[in-house]
Amino acid sequence: MQFLSLSRRRTDAFPPEAFTPELAAREGNRVKELYAAGLMRQIWRRCDTPGAAILWEASSEAEVRAALDSLPINQAGMLEVMFLVPLAPYPGFCPSK
């Protein structure tokens, strides 16, 4: 099953210097691990605010939440997951009966 998450960095509560290069490197390494494991299918940087849109492939919402909880920026309390939405195939592409 696929899920879409939309998150934002909590720049209202944390100054820019809190988002250190070391933290960004740890975040990038964890993202690469999740991608290599096949759990994270695609990731985009948001253009409207610092954050990400992520397409996940998982057996349950709990599995996605656990992956989100493993992200270093989220562990530091510096990330807000605004939406986590389960997705289903669009029926318009199905053959008509």
N, CA, C and O of each residue as an XYZ file, in Angstrom:
388
protein
N       0.854     -1.168      0.000
C       0.000      0.000      0.000
C       0.902      1.234      0.000
O       2.000      1.226      0.557
N       0.407      2.288     -0.639
C       1.193      3.518     -0.672
C       0.567      4.588      0.219
O      -0.643      4.625      0.442
N       1.449      5.457      0.718
C       1.065      6.561      1.592
C       1.801      7.806      1.131
O       2.892      7.724      0.567
N       1.195      8.957      1.375
C       1.831     10.234      1.089
C       1.924     11.022      2.384
O       0.922     11.224      3.070
N       3.129     11.465      2.715
C       3.290     12.324      3.890
C       3.734     13.704      3.437
O       4.473     13.862      2.465
N       3.261     14.689      4.171
C       3.650     16.080      3.941
C       4.115     16.618      5.279
O       3.366     16.611      6.256
N       5.347     17.082      5.321
C       5.913     17.569      6.577
C       6.539     18.941      6.369
O       6.778     19.383      5.245
N       6.796     19.601      7.505
C       7.477     20.895      7.460
C       8.444     20.962      8.623
O       8.210     20.394      9.690
N       9.543     21.673      8.388
C      10.483     21.934      9.475
C       9.862     22.954     10.410
O       9.197     23.884      9.954
N      10.062     22.799     11.690
C       9.486     23.697     12.690
C      10.388     24.929     12.869
O      10.976     25.145     13.928
N      10.473     25.719     11.802
C      11.307     26.926     11.831
C      10.719     28.008     12.732
O      11.410     28.969     13.071
N       9.459     27.868     13.122
C       8.841     28.801     14.061
C       9.357     28.580     15.483
O       9.361     29.502     16.299
N       9.789     27.356     15.772
C      10.237     27.013     17.117
C      11.754     26.820     17.219
O      12.302     26.796     18.321
N      12.428     26.683     16.082
C      13.872     26.429     16.075
C      14.556     27.415     15.134
O      14.101     27.602     14.006
N      15.634     28.045     15.573
C      16.353     28.989     14.711
C      17.095     28.251     13.596
O      17.348     27.052     13.710
N      17.443     28.954     12.527
C      18.129     28.310     11.408
C      19.397     27.555     11.824
O      19.704     26.503     11.265
N      20.133     28.094     12.807
C      21.387     27.428     13.203
C      21.155     26.085     13.904
O      22.095     25.305     14.059
N      19.929     25.806     14.327
C      19.624     24.504     14.934
C      19.653     23.383     13.891
O      19.889     22.223     14.225
N      19.412     23.736     12.638
C      19.440     22.767     11.541
C      20.875     22.685     11.023
O      21.197     23.200      9.952
N      21.717     22.034     11.799
C      23.159     21.992     11.547
C      23.502     21.088     10.361
O      22.715     20.214      9.998
N      24.674     21.297      9.760
C      25.122     20.390      8.697
C      25.209     18.939      9.176
O      24.923     18.014      8.415
N      25.601     18.743     10.427
C      25.700     17.378     10.969
C      24.316     16.733     11.023
O      24.157     15.567     10.662
N      23.327     17.485     11.470
C      21.954     16.963     11.534
C      21.441     16.677     10.123
O      20.799     15.651      9.897
N      21.716     17.564      9.181
C      21.306     17.357      7.795
C      21.966     16.113      7.205
O      21.333     15.373      6.453
N      23.226     15.881      7.541
C      23.930     14.695      7.043
C      23.321     13.420      7.613
O      23.137     12.443      6.887
N      23.007     13.422      8.901
C      22.359     12.257      9.521
C      20.996     12.003      8.890
O      20.627     10.858      8.631
N      20.250     13.082      8.643
C      18.938     12.970      7.997
C      19.089     12.371      6.594
O      18.355     11.456      6.218
N      20.037     12.890      5.838
C      20.272     12.379      4.486
C      20.648     10.907      4.479
O      20.190     10.152      3.621
N      21.480     10.493      5.431
C      21.863      9.081      5.517
C      20.656      8.202      5.833
O      20.505      7.122      5.262
N      19.802      8.661      6.737
C      18.611      7.864      7.089
C      17.654      7.788      5.902
O      17.070      6.734      5.650
N      17.487      8.883      5.177
C      16.636      8.883      3.988
C      17.162      7.875      2.970
O      16.379      7.136      2.373
N      18.480      7.837      2.764
C      19.073      6.875      1.828
C      18.809      5.441      2.274
O      18.536      4.578      1.440
N      18.886      5.176      3.579
C      18.607      3.839      4.100
C      17.153      3.441      3.843
O      16.879      2.321      3.410
N      16.225      4.357      4.110
C      14.801      4.067      3.898
C      14.499      3.863      2.417
O      13.678      3.020      2.056
N      15.163      4.635      1.565
C      14.986      4.477      0.118
C      15.542      3.122     -0.339
O      14.887      2.408     -1.099
N      16.732      2.772      0.115
C      17.357      1.500     -0.266
C      16.527      0.305      0.207
O      16.513     -0.742     -0.441
N      15.838      0.465      1.337
C      14.996     -0.610      1.873
C      13.678     -0.735      1.108
O      12.943     -1.703      1.304
N      13.369      0.233      0.240
C      12.139      0.190     -0.533
C      10.932      0.781      0.171
O       9.827      0.759     -0.370
N      11.129      1.305      1.361
C      10.023      1.894      2.118
C       9.710      3.301      1.611
O       8.542      3.662      1.466
N      10.723      4.078      1.349
C      10.565      5.425      0.808
C      10.722      5.308     -0.708
O      11.787      4.942     -1.204
N       9.654      5.623     -1.435
C       9.682      5.463     -2.889
C      10.172      6.718     -3.603
O      10.965      6.635     -4.540
N       9.696      7.883     -3.158
C      10.113      9.153     -3.744
C      10.061     10.214     -2.663
O       9.286     10.120     -1.711
N      10.906     11.233     -2.827
C      10.903     12.341     -1.877
C      11.149     13.634     -2.648
O      11.972     13.691     -3.562
N      10.416     14.661     -2.254
C      10.555     15.978     -2.864
C      10.736     17.009     -1.770
O      10.166     16.872     -0.687
N      11.521     18.039     -2.037
C      11.583     19.218     -1.166
C      10.384     20.080     -1.475
O      10.016     20.252     -2.637
N       9.775     20.620     -0.441
C       8.661     21.538     -0.648
C       9.199     22.894     -1.087
O      10.256     23.321     -0.620
N       8.491     23.567     -1.968
C       8.885     24.898     -2.436
C       8.201     26.009     -1.650
O       8.641     27.157     -1.697
N       7.133     25.685     -0.928
C       6.391     26.712     -0.199
C       6.939     26.962      1.195
O       6.782     28.058      1.732
N       7.576     25.972      1.784
C       8.132     26.065      3.132
C       9.167     24.959      3.287
O       9.072     23.953      2.585
N      10.149     25.094      4.170
C      11.103     23.999      4.363
C      10.382     22.742      4.849
O       9.668     22.769      5.851
N      10.575     21.674      4.144
C       9.925     20.413      4.477
C       9.987     19.465      3.303
O      10.728     19.688      2.345
N       9.192     18.389      3.385
C       9.243     17.361      2.348
C       7.871     16.757      2.089
O       6.994     16.744      2.953
N       7.721     16.261      0.875
C       6.593     15.410      0.499
C       7.214     14.060      0.155
O       8.141     13.984     -0.652
N       6.700     12.996      0.770
C       7.306     11.677      0.610
C       6.232     10.677      0.204
O       5.144     10.648      0.780
N       6.552      9.856     -0.802
C       5.713      8.740     -1.198
C       6.309      7.476     -0.580
O       7.466      7.134     -0.823
N       5.497      6.795      0.220
C       5.927      5.606      0.958
C       5.263      4.355      0.385
O       4.164      4.423     -0.166
N       5.935      3.221      0.517
C       5.388      1.905      0.182
C       5.523      1.066      1.444
O       6.635      0.736      1.857
N       4.391      0.720      2.061
C       4.433      0.009      3.341
C       3.187     -0.852      3.495
O       2.188     -0.654      2.804
N       3.263     -1.803      4.405
C       2.116     -2.674      4.657
C       1.091     -2.026      5.579
O      -0.056     -2.470      5.644
N       1.504     -0.966      6.302
C       0.566     -0.321      7.227
C       0.998      1.115      7.513
O       2.144      1.501      7.282
N       0.047      1.890      8.022
C       0.353      3.253      8.437
C       1.350      3.240      9.589
O       2.209      4.117      9.681
N       1.237      2.256     10.460
C       2.160      2.152     11.594
C       3.604      2.003     11.120
O       4.521      2.543     11.740
N       3.808      1.278     10.030
C       5.160      1.106      9.484
C       5.710      2.439      8.982
O       6.889      2.737      9.173
N       4.859      3.240      8.341
C       5.282      4.560      7.861
C       5.577      5.478      9.043
O       6.576      6.198      9.040
N       4.717      5.454     10.043
C       4.948      6.298     11.228
C       6.259      5.931     11.915
O       6.978      6.813     12.386
N       6.577      4.648     11.979
C       7.844      4.216     12.573
C       9.026      4.743     11.755
O      10.041      5.153     12.319
N       8.892      4.732     10.431
C       9.959      5.262      9.572
C      10.109      6.766      9.783
O      11.228      7.268      9.888
N       8.996      7.482      9.846
C       9.044      8.922     10.119
C       9.685      9.195     11.480
O      10.458     10.142     11.631
N       9.361      8.368     12.461
C       9.932      8.528     13.805
C      11.434      8.275     13.823
O      12.125      8.710     14.744
N      11.946      7.574     12.811
C      13.385      7.276     12.763
C      14.205      8.398     12.130
O      15.435      8.350     12.150
N      13.539      9.405     11.572
C      14.265     10.514     10.952
C      14.875     11.414     12.033
O      14.161     11.845     12.938
N      16.165     11.702     11.960
C      16.827     12.497     12.996
C      16.185     13.863     13.254
O      16.116     14.291     14.406
N      15.720     14.547     12.227
C      15.092     15.856     12.453
C      13.786     15.695     13.220
O      13.442     16.532     14.054
N      13.064     14.623     12.937
C      11.830     14.348     13.679
C      12.153     13.946     15.122
O      11.470     14.377     16.051
N      13.172     13.137     15.310
C      13.579     12.731     16.666
C      13.971     13.933     17.515
O      13.790     13.921     18.733
N      14.502     14.962     16.882
C      14.902     16.180     17.602
C      13.710     17.099     17.879
O      13.868     18.149     18.502
N      12.504     16.703     17.412
C      11.316     17.520     17.624
C      11.231     18.704     16.678
O      10.457     19.633     16.908
N      12.022     18.675     15.617
C      12.131     19.811     14.719
C      11.329     19.637     13.430
O      11.491     20.408     12.484
N      10.458     18.615     13.395
C       9.674     18.316     12.212
C       8.216     18.136     12.605
O       7.908     17.511     13.620
N       7.336     18.682     11.803
C       5.901     18.454     11.988
C       5.389     17.681     10.781
O       5.498     18.146      9.646
N       4.831     16.500     11.027
C       4.189     15.735      9.965
C       2.753     16.235      9.899
O       1.935     15.943     10.771
N       2.469     16.983      8.864
C       1.172     17.644      8.741
C       0.087     16.688      8.258
O      -1.050     16.745      8.727
N       0.438     15.812      7.325
C      -0.512     14.867      6.763
C       0.167     13.536      6.512
O       1.327     13.489      6.104
N      -0.551     12.462      6.753
C      -0.143     11.117      6.344
C      -1.398     10.470      5.778
O      -2.334     10.153      6.511
N      -1.404     10.279      4.465
C      -2.607      9.885      3.752
C      -2.403      8.540      3.059
O      -1.454      8.386      2.290
N      -3.284      7.558      3.319
C      -3.227      6.309      2.544
C      -3.743      6.564      1.134
O      -4.666      7.356      0.941
N      -3.154      5.902      0.160
C      -3.514      6.101     -1.238
C      -4.019      4.793     -1.857
O      -3.599      3.704     -1.464
N      -4.922      4.918     -2.823
C      -5.436      3.784     -3.590
C      -5.332      4.135     -5.069
O      -5.303      5.314     -5.423
N      -5.276      3.136     -5.928
C      -5.189      3.427     -7.361
C      -6.381      4.260     -7.837
O      -7.494      4.122     -7.329
N      -6.131      5.111     -8.803
C      -7.174      5.936     -9.397
C      -8.066      5.049    -10.271
O      -7.564      4.396    -11.186
N      -9.380      5.011    -10.009
C     -10.243      4.081    -10.736
C     -10.446      4.439    -12.201
O     -10.875      3.590    -12.983
N     -10.152      5.669    -12.591
C     -10.322      6.065    -13.993
C      -9.425      5.323    -14.952
O      -9.699      5.294    -16.152
N      -8.351      4.715    -14.452
C      -7.452      3.960    -15.313
C      -7.821      2.484    -15.401
O      -7.199      1.734    -16.153
N      -8.822      2.062    -14.643
C      -9.256      0.665    -14.669
C     -10.087      0.412    -15.912
O     -10.797      1.303    -16.379
N     -10.004     -0.808    -16.455
C     -10.839     -1.109    -17.626
C     -12.318     -1.040    -17.243
O     -12.709     -1.465    -16.156
N     -13.125     -0.505    -18.140
C     -14.559     -0.463    -17.867
C     -15.162     -1.842    -18.135
O     -14.684     -2.605    -18.974
N     -16.226     -2.129    -17.391
C     -16.853     -3.451    -17.507
C     -17.948     -3.444    -18.517
O     -18.585     -4.472    -18.744
